[in-house]
C-alpha cells in the first residue's frame, strides 16, 4: 500500500466530511484498510491520530467562525459536533487557551490548524540500517491481551508497558521461561495482523518454540492461560532499536513509514509483527530490541 497517497486521500475525505459524524474507523473504510493499520500509519506519518486531526480542524474552524460571525455559540457548538455548550467550551478552551465567549468579546489570538499536506521529504546523511529476512513458519507461546486501536502511538497511554510490568512483577511468564535454557530466554512482543472492522488488536508476550524449547503439553499451556501463536512464512524487514524506553520503537515505526516504505519498493504486509528482547551475554550494548515488520514487494 502506498501510504503517503493513502493518508493524503484520507485527509481529503476528512476535509470533505468534517462536519459529519465521522471517526478514524470511517476514514479507514474509505481508504480500504483495517482501522488498526490505518490508525498506526496515520499517527506515525502525521504525529497525531486521525480523531485528533478531526477534532483540531473542527475547533480551529469553530474559532474562526466565532470571530467572524454573529452566530450563537450554542449553534456553533452543535455545528462542530458538540452536544452541549459545556463540552464545547471545555474543548475550545483547551485548544485555543481561551473560552469561546472571551474569544468573541476580546481581540485575542486563536490557534490556527490548517489541513495537513503529506509530502515525501528525502534527507541525505542519515543512515537507515536494516536487513531483509525470509522466515519459515514460526510458533510462539504467549500471554495475550486485547487493546484498543486508539492506544497506538498515544504518548499518554501506558497499557502495553503496564502489561509488561505486570508480567515481570508477578512472574506471569515463569512457566514459559522454564521451557527455555538460561541465556536463551528471549522474549517476544507479538502484535496481531490487521483485521478489517475490528476495534481492537491482540498483543502477546512470550517465547518462540524451536528445537531449544522443552517439550510441553498444549492443553496444559492453554489451561494455564497461554496462547499458541502461529505465524506463517513471510518476508520481514528487521530494525535494531537502541534506547532505554519505548520511544526508540516508536521512532523506528515512524522511520518505517516515512523513509523505508517510500524508498525501497516494499509495502507493509498483513502478518504478525513483533519485537525481540534478547536474553544472554551476546546482547549488544544499548540495544533495547529488534523490531520485525512484515513486508512484501510492490
Buried (B, 14 or more C-beta within 10 A) or exposed (E): BEBBEBBBBBBEBBEEBBEEEBBBBBBBBBBEBBBBBBBBBBBBBBEBBBBBBBBBBBBBBBBEBBEEEEEEBEEBBBBBBBEEBEEBBEBBBEBBEBBBBBBBEEEBEBEEBEEBEBEEEEEEEEEEEBEEEEBEEBEBBBBBBEBBBBBBBBEEBEEBEEBBEEBEEEEBBEBBBEBBEEEBBBBBBBBBBBBBEBEBBBBBBBBBBEEEBEEBEEEEBEEEEBBBBEBEEBBBBBBBBBBEEBEBBBBBBBBBBBBBBBEBEBEBBBBBBBBBBBBEEEEEEEBBBBBBBBBEEE
